[in-house]
Amino acid sequence: MSEITLTVRKAGNGLPSSVPRKYSLSRQQPLYLQADKDTVFQLADENGRLPEDVLFSREGEDLLIHPAGQDKASAVIKDYYAYHPSPPQALYLPQESLPAADYSQPVETSSFTPAADAKTADAVFLSMPAKGGAALFAGLSAAALGAAVRKGDRGTPENEQPAATSRPSEKPVEQPKPAEQPKPVEQPKPVEQPKPVEQPKPVEQPKPVEQPKPVEQPKPVEQPKPVEQPKPVEQPKPAEQPKPVEQPKPVEQPKPVEQSKPVEQPKPVEQPKPVEQPKPVEPPKPDVKPDTPATAEGGYSLHDHPVYGKYIDASEFGTDPTGKTDSLHAIQEALRAAEKESLALKAANPDAKGVFVHLKGTLYVSDQIVIDKKVGHIGGLFGDGMVGRSQNGQGTEIRFDKVQEGMFNSNTNEMDIRRDAGVLVDGVDGVTIANLSVKYAANDFYREGYSYFGKVNGIMVNDADHTTIRSVEVSGANRAGVFFSSTKTLEKDPYSATGRTFKGRRILGEVDEDYEHLPYGEHNRLEDSYLHHNRVAGAMFGYQKDFTADNNVLERNGHEADGGTGYGIASMAGSYNHGITFTNNKTDHNYRKGLDIHDGNHITIANNQSNGDRLYGIGVYNRQFVMDDVRIKGNTIVQDADFRLEKDDGNRDNFPYEVIYHGYSAIQLMTNTQFRDFKSDVPGKFTVSGNTIKGLDVYKDNMQTFGIEFRNHESKTNYRVDIVDNTLEGKSTKSLIAVINNTKNRVTGELGEGIGTVNISGNKAHIDEISAGRSAIVVAEDKETHVNSLRGSVTIKDNEIEVGKENYGETEAIHVRGNAEHYDISGNELTSNGEAHHAFIVINNDTTHKATAEINGNHLHSTTWDSHTGGLWPRWLSKTGGEVDLQSANGNTHNGAKAPLLPDYQVEVDSHKAMLTSVLEKHEVHEAGLFDSGSKLSLSDLLSPDGFSSGSTLSDFNGSQGALSYTSDAALSNQVLPSMEGLQIL
């Protein structure tokens, strides 16, 4: 590729008014330039001709220049299209339009270092105003333009000398400071000259080496000797004698050479800047000098914060901390300045953090604050604290009242509502918003009968990664306080052969959740925030990957008259989400749910508190996308029996049906709530463990009242649910724990596979009353919804369930119904302190196939039994429906005495015991030790259905690794039986 250079000049009144500056595009790192209305750019090859192998692209308002064969841009002209709306050809100015002198010599193309460029870049536009685009460009040039190269060399003198000497007369004009420089005598200033700082004044003389200005005078350039003569440096007075500058010969004498430097050096121009910047002298900041020339030129200071690092104070741009006048423009200017400073810092150090903008007081903004690609390198915004969480009402508050147009379409949830947010982070990564409040002040919070009309979010984060919203208060939004989303997902996927959108392809299963082009907001976080009195939710999100909400307070979101919405935190229905974590949050009296998932997968909800959320403490389900991995653990949920909705505002006289919100579930977990045909073959894994539930109470005898409720609607996909080690208590409920299946495929009409693997173990519950209609523990699926075959198992073990007063349920404790292959109900403490009217345990096989059951070691307690005191009615255990082979029923008691079985049940148990004993004797396994306490051996573990056929196994349930497979009697002689000690025949 030919050598290409980019020439930059400042032009005025149609004529050049500044010396052109040339930059090579043959560099490994991109060059960043700032456009304004008077800056002219020209490209040329090594012959001064128009290059043909250059490509252009546009990113926002920026112009990117790509030499052919390079994927990465070699130069970026910021805001080019803001000042030059014409196409990129505008860069190609006719050769005759610029002075011939500028191009009479070959174009210099050396690389620049931060140090070299810093000395010359200011000189490019010395005639520009002190403020505005040109001045800001000058600031950028010092660090961003030169430093972007990040090479080790200092640049060639030829490259810098013309800029320094072509307008010597202008230097003194702009340098009142050098004139004021008696300071050099006192010079701590030399310390401010980056290099000399480390070297006391004598060492200051390596600078002459770096002072390429004399380079313009070829001879002096070749005389590095003066550099070795530090004495002249200590004579600042000669520096005030410009005349020696005119004597070239004395230039060879170290002293004159030195005296010419101050005149030519842009450094002196920069040294006075700190004088112009009292702000950096801020109390906590010992280093008060500006970090980049842009700071001095812009008339603002760059401060240091112990948490956020470099920041600009928006008050220096004219914000009104009383909130009486509009602060939007001042905040926008501060953001632009922060972007320039960020670019300068990152050019010198790519790992440098972006510069923040500090906001203070009550700030009214007439329109939204936008952080997009135009200011995409800043760190973010921070204030002085959340007003609503401070002791004295102090802090930073952003108020906005822009009125939305139209209504939100909640049927699709696919509207682009970016323009309605108070603060918008759009398409940029790594932004933090912290320590401030945002309040929507327009009178448009509630419309009767419309739960989802609102479009206004306090803060919206769109198509952005690694965003942190921390210690932020948001209230009054008619949608969500904070909303994370993606509008890119609604665009057409360029890799789709049918032109479908990303979301459309995901819904149809053309791509999965790991599709590399799928738009996500990744690694976004909501922390330590206070989100309250927002119409739909405190926080809401969609299209997120690895999203975390931690240690937030979310209260009173929704409206008291509406049961249709009002969430602490919720994922948006119809959005795909991969990896969701809610931890340590507190939800308080939200008008629908505390913590909610409408769609998502790989979900963890742990160690949160839900206090008085009206309809659900925690609700998790999926609508349009597969959900197969959920963990809900260690949460505390408290129901408020007095926080109710008698009548929903949607029940108007002309409404076709009545909407009732009288139910309650502390924890609800439901798969495939819309009965879609996901065609997923990944087994589901769901865990509800270690949660504490208090205050349960039925309202208006509503059947949908549960402590823990799990519902499965997946037709084919198998699953395992573990509901373990939870504690429940309250006044009344329909069910403490319920697993309810309905697996019929409503798309195809096919019957489903039925129950999966259900484990309900180690739970403790005390409830005053089980209301009529269900049981304390329920596992059920109607036979009309599943095929006539067996699948899965139900284990209900080691639970402590106590009904303190009356039990009006279908059973005294446990009711299981469905197509499970095996039931193990063992080791439970079941207490019914009222009069017992029903069986304690009921098993209903809904198929024509034989299921098996083990009922062992359950301890039943009741004060009376059907008006009879004392003994237990033998029907404490009941089998109904299809055949259930009772393999064992050992060690069950009632009020301390052995619990009797119905005669035919006892015959079943005795028959299995005899069969097992016979098999063991046949294979010379002695009875001794078989009845010791310990693990159990059921006959089904030893025999196949016909009693003795091949394929049966004998397993040691005490932990031995041995196992015996029966093929024939002869084969037994070659096998070693596992240890039988501790096994129990049941």
Secondary structure, 3 states (H helix, E strand, C coil): CCCCEEEEEEEECCEECCCCEEEECCCCCCEEEECCCCEEEEEECCCCCCCCCEEEEEECCEEEEEECCCCCCCEEEECHHHHCCCCHHHHCCCHHHCCHHHHCCCCCCCCCCHHHHHHHHHHHHCCCCCCCHHHHHHHHHHHHHHHCCCCCCCCCHHHHHHHHHCCCCHHHHHCHHHHCCCHHHHCCHHHHCHHHHHCCCCCCCHHHHHCCHHHHCHHHHCCCHHHHCCHHHHCHHHHCCCHHHHCHHHHHCHHHHHHHHHHHCHHHHHCHHHHHCCHHHCCCCCCCCCCCHHHHHHCCCCEEECCCEEEEEHHHHCCCCCCCCECHHHHHHHHHHHHHHHHHHHHHCCCCCCCEEECCEEEEECCCEEECHHHCCCCEEECCCCHHHCCCCCCEEEEECCCCCCCCCCCCCCCCCHHHCCEEEECCCCCEEEEEEEEECCCCCCECCECCCCCCCCEEEECCCCCEEEEEEEECCCCEEEEEECCHHHCECCCCCCCCEHHHHHHCCCCCCCCCCCCCEECCEEECCEEECCCCEEEEECCEEEEEEECCEEECCCCCCCCCCCEEEEECCCCCCEEEEEECCEEECCCCEEEEECCCEEEEEECCEEECCCCEEEEEECCCCCCCEEEEECCEEECCCCCCCCCCCCCCCCCCCCCCCCCEEEEEEECCCCCCCCCCCCCEEEEEECCEEEEECCCCCCCCEEEEEEEECCCCCCEEEEEECCEEEEEEECEEEEEEECCCCCCCCCCECCCCEEEEECCEEEEEEECCCCCCEEEEECHHHECCCCCCEEEEECCEEEEEEEECCCCCCEEEEECCCEEEEECCEEEEEEEECCCCEEEEECCCCCEEEEEECCEEEEEEECCECCCCCHHHEEEEECCEEEEECCCCEECCEECCCCHHHHHHHHHHHHHHHHHHHHCCCCCCCCECCCCEECHHHHCCCCCCCCCCEEECCCCCCCEEECCCHHHHCCCCCCCCCCCEEC
